């Protein structure tokens, strides 16, 4: 029997025996910090600080973009004192806030893309491995009520990873590209408008279609946000492992066997 690998150089580190699922067998050069807190349970440092910062900045930016975007599309309020729009400029301020949040969202997305490669093994998964697709199929069967139990994952399960790739990955790229095209559309001939001149060829060819795509992806983000919050609460309630608090502290409480720990003889 090979000697288990030591996860961390600190005195409170614990040996971890390599596992065989998509989570424990990916990116072994960046194992997480694991601390013992009882006979059968440990604290696992799942979400590193950069991931937690990205999560909350992204959540605030999306919330601001949702509110201001809905207002820009269909104003539901106005100046309290009837006057010329020039003086109150309420719509103008909504647009300024929307654009500022959009730039923050874009920078934050680039930052998260970098952390896919720099973070620990819970910051991403390799979807190009057969074991990932096998485990995602098992997870899908659980959510379709074809299985009573789903495989346990310390980080995101394979289905959650795919939803992040589709909504947060591809969705972010789509909404950023369409948003910047619409932002620079009134400035034809400028260097920034030229940078996004290819967007109409990808999304339909005219401003109305691109705006429609922008709205559609925005509503997809809203639906994803509701589902994401519900599933996080559900997992926290069922697993009792600190799923909700982990996005603040970074740590989850897990059974030793969940992270492949074997007690030292």
Secondary structure, DSSP 8 states (H G I E B T S, - for coil): ----EE--SSTT--EE---SSTTTTS-GGG---EEE-SSSEEEEE-S-HHHHHHHHHHHHHHHHHHHHHHHHHS-----SS---HHHH-HHHHHHHHHHHHHHHHHHHHHHHHHHHHHS-GGG---TTSHHHHHHHHHHHHHHTTS-S-----SS--HHHHHHIIIIIIIHHHHHHHHHHHHHHTTSTTSHHHHHTTTHHHHHTSSHHHHHHHHHHHHHHHHHHHHHHHHHHHHHHHHH-S-HHHHHHHSEEEEEGGGGT-----
